[in-house]
Amino acid sequence: VAESNGGEVKFRCRCGCFAESTVFGDSELISGSELIALKDLNESSQQLRMYGIRDLDSDRFVINNINGIMNSKKGQEVIKLIAGDREIILSDSHPVVLGDENGKIISIVTASQVKPGDFLVDSNRRPVSVTSVKLQKYRGSLMNFNVVSQNPLEHIVIANGFLMGDLAWQTYLHSTESRLIYRKDMMLALGKEVKNGKN
């Protein structure tokens, strides 16, 4: 949900998004629960860094600051995606990057639209087939954050080794009727938001 206050747009998320057990990053790792703890200690989230992708086709990454760390109450319904030997737990509206059988990014969809046989994309741009999609209750908290960047692609982060969208992508998907953004529209879609100073 986007709220405007004196021209400044702030984002809040009622459902969280990532399970707090999610591990973010590539060579330097931090968990969702650690981010929540830093927020609760009033640490400056602007000093926290997050890996994001640099472009649609290469496996190069960029590191940006993050802000807007938030978390939800415990005991919410979530979706568990199992792909290969890994899993990731998300709220149903969380943005998931899908690829083709070669690992090429083709779209961003909400977790509720992912089905067995779809391909997640890992941090090395390899396709990993989804073998199971389960709806369940999560005992922990859900959490999310926003990447500080003017480049829409840098709002795609590494979570449990997979490419996933941040809070800005979730907010944008929520504003679209289909809850789906195809590859050709990805730069234009969120780009309009960040160019207008909303992130």
C-alpha positions as semicolon CSV with decimal commas, in nm:
position;residue;x (nm);y (nm);z (nm)
1;V;0,000;0,000;0,000
2;A;0,143;0,339;-0,096
3;E;0,081;0,644;0,122
4;S;0,173;1,001;0,036
5;N;0,281;1,248;0,303
6;G;0,388;1,589;0,183
7;G;0,506;1,452;-0,150
8;E;0,703;1,169;0,006
9;V;0,569;0,825;-0,078
10;K;0,602;0,557;0,186
11;F;0,524;0,188;0,148
12;R;0,371;-0,043;0,402
13;C;0,280;-0,406;0,371
14;R;0,008;-0,569;0,577
15;C;0,118;-0,923;0,502
16;G;0,496;-0,905;0,531
17;C;0,622;-1,099;0,230
18;F;0,934;-1,304;0,294
19;A;0,949;-1,553;0,582
20;E;1,185;-1,422;0,849
21;S;1,393;-1,739;0,799
22;T;1,480;-1,626;0,444
23;V;1,850;-1,566;0,383
24;F;1,942;-1,276;0,156
25;G;2,256;-1,201;-0,040
26;D;2,531;-1,384;-0,222
27;S;2,879;-1,383;-0,065
28;E;2,759;-1,180;0,234
29;L;2,443;-1,324;0,389
30;I;2,184;-1,181;0,628
31;S;1,855;-1,335;0,739
32;G;1,513;-1,177;0,759
33;S;1,509;-1,220;1,136
34;E;1,842;-1,035;1,160
35;L;1,699;-0,747;0,956
36;I;1,394;-0,733;1,185
37;A;1,622;-0,726;1,490
38;L;1,821;-0,436;1,345
39;K;1,499;-0,247;1,275
40;D;1,379;-0,308;1,632
41;L;1,711;-0,178;1,764
42;N;1,653;0,142;1,563
43;E;1,963;0,077;1,359
44;S;1,979;0,280;1,039
45;S;1,857;0,056;0,758
46;Q;2,021;0,294;0,514
47;Q;2,351;0,136;0,623
48;L;2,230;-0,214;0,534
49;R;2,328;-0,348;0,194
50;M;2,153;-0,588;-0,041
51;Y;2,258;-0,770;-0,358
52;G;2,045;-0,695;-0,665
53;I;2,073;-0,781;-1,032
54;R;2,235;-0,534;-1,270
55;D;2,052;-0,629;-1,591
56;L;1,819;-0,890;-1,734
57;D;2,075;-1,109;-1,907
58;S;2,404;-1,122;-1,716
59;D;2,481;-1,276;-1,378
60;R;2,649;-0,957;-1,253
61;F;2,521;-0,806;-0,930
62;V;2,517;-0,465;-0,768
63;I;2,497;-0,386;-0,396
64;N;2,255;-0,116;-0,279
65;N;2,130;0,026;0,048
66;I;1,786;-0,079;0,171
67;N;1,524;0,099;0,378
68;G;1,166;0,052;0,494
69;I;1,224;-0,274;0,680
70;M;0,892;-0,398;0,814
71;N;0,747;-0,712;0,961
72;S;0,406;-0,861;1,029
73;K;0,242;-1,053;1,310
74;K;0,305;-1,426;1,331
75;G;0,079;-1,709;1,218
76;Q;-0,014;-1,593;0,868
77;E;-0,100;-1,806;0,567
78;V;0,195;-1,843;0,332
79;I;0,302;-2,023;0,017
80;K;0,600;-2,258;0,028
81;L;0,773;-2,303;-0,307
82;I;1,006;-2,602;-0,337
83;A;1,250;-2,599;-0,629
84;G;1,547;-2,833;-0,652
85;D;1,687;-2,886;-0,304
86;R;1,575;-2,545;-0,179
87;E;1,255;-2,384;-0,063
88;I;1,130;-2,031;-0,009
89;I;0,830;-1,918;0,196
90;L;0,638;-1,611;0,082
91;S;0,308;-1,431;0,120
92;D;0,071;-1,497;-0,170
93;S;0,125;-1,150;-0,316
94;H;0,503;-1,151;-0,309
95;P;0,678;-1,094;-0,647
96;V;0,853;-1,401;-0,787
97;V;1,090;-1,391;-1,088
98;L;1,016;-1,667;-1,339
99;G;1,243;-1,787;-1,618
100;D;1,239;-2,018;-1,915
101;E;1,414;-2,355;-1,944
102;N;1,743;-2,173;-2,013
103;G;1,722;-1,942;-1,711
104;K;1,626;-1,634;-1,914
105;I;1,404;-1,403;-1,710
106;I;1,057;-1,391;-1,866
107;S;0,827;-1,237;-1,606
108;I;0,751;-1,135;-1,249
109;V;0,433;-1,276;-1,095
110;T;0,281;-1,305;-0,750
111;A;0,361;-1,621;-0,553
112;S;-0,003;-1,725;-0,578
113;Q;0,037;-1,767;-0,957
114;V;0,342;-1,998;-0,941
115;K;0,268;-2,361;-1,023
116;P;0,469;-2,684;-1,041
117;G;0,673;-2,695;-1,359
118;D;0,745;-2,321;-1,359
119;F;1,111;-2,221;-1,342
120;L;1,255;-2,004;-1,068
121;V;1,585;-1,836;-1,156
122;D;1,880;-1,883;-0,921
123;S;2,160;-1,637;-0,852
124;N;2,372;-1,792;-1,130
125;R;2,085;-1,742;-1,379
126;R;2,012;-2,113;-1,391
127;P;1,652;-2,240;-1,413
128;V;1,526;-2,444;-1,119
129;S;1,195;-2,624;-1,173
130;V;0,927;-2,580;-0,907
131;T;0,827;-2,924;-0,783
132;S;0,582;-2,826;-0,511
133;V;0,358;-2,534;-0,417
134;K;0,208;-2,562;-0,069
135;L;-0,028;-2,336;0,124
136;Q;0,040;-2,343;0,497
137;K;0,054;-2,137;0,813
138;Y;0,388;-1,987;0,912
139;R;0,471;-1,965;1,281
140;G;0,722;-1,685;1,245
141;S;0,693;-1,329;1,119
142;L;0,690;-1,218;0,758
143;M;0,906;-0,924;0,654
144;N;1,001;-0,703;0,363
145;F;1,214;-0,403;0,265
146;N;1,277;-0,163;-0,019
147;V;1,599;-0,137;-0,220
148;V;1,725;0,220;-0,262
149;S;1,785;0,245;-0,637
150;Q;1,659;0,426;-0,946
151;N;1,710;0,110;-1,155
152;P;1,401;-0,116;-1,145
153;L;1,610;-0,430;-1,196
154;E;1,816;-0,359;-0,885
155;H;1,494;-0,408;-0,688
156;I;1,527;-0,779;-0,772
157;V;1,723;-0,940;-0,489
158;I;1,868;-1,281;-0,400
159;A;1,655;-1,469;-0,146
160;N;1,743;-1,830;-0,054
161;G;1,948;-1,831;-0,373
162;F;1,656;-1,729;-0,600
163;L;1,574;-1,399;-0,771
164;M;1,277;-1,229;-0,602
165;G;1,127;-0,881;-0,605
166;D;1,134;-0,637;-0,312
167;L;0,857;-0,422;-0,165
168;A;0,857;-0,181;-0,461
169;W;0,784;-0,467;-0,701
170;Q;0,512;-0,598;-0,472
171;T;0,351;-0,254;-0,461
172;Y;0,364;-0,226;-0,839
173;L;0,219;-0,574;-0,896
174;H;-0,062;-0,490;-0,654
175;S;-0,155;-0,197;-0,879
176;T;-0,185;-0,415;-1,191
177;E;-0,499;-0,614;-1,262
178;S;-0,314;-0,922;-1,391
179;R;-0,051;-0,925;-1,109
180;L;0,193;-1,011;-1,389
181;I;0,473;-0,817;-1,560
182;Y;0,638;-0,959;-1,872
183;R;1,006;-0,917;-1,949
184;K;0,952;-0,652;-2,216
185;D;0,760;-0,433;-1,972
186;M;0,982;-0,473;-1,665
187;M;1,203;-0,167;-1,722
188;L;0,905;0,052;-1,811
189;A;0,676;-0,070;-1,533
190;L;0,866;0,000;-1,215
191;G;1,080;0,254;-1,397
192;K;0,789;0,498;-1,397
193;E;0,766;0,465;-1,020
194;V;1,134;0,520;-0,940
195;K;1,179;0,801;-1,193
196;N;0,900;0,989;-1,022
197;G;1,092;0,972;-0,697
198;K;0,878;0,707;-0,534
199;N;1,173;0,488;-0,435
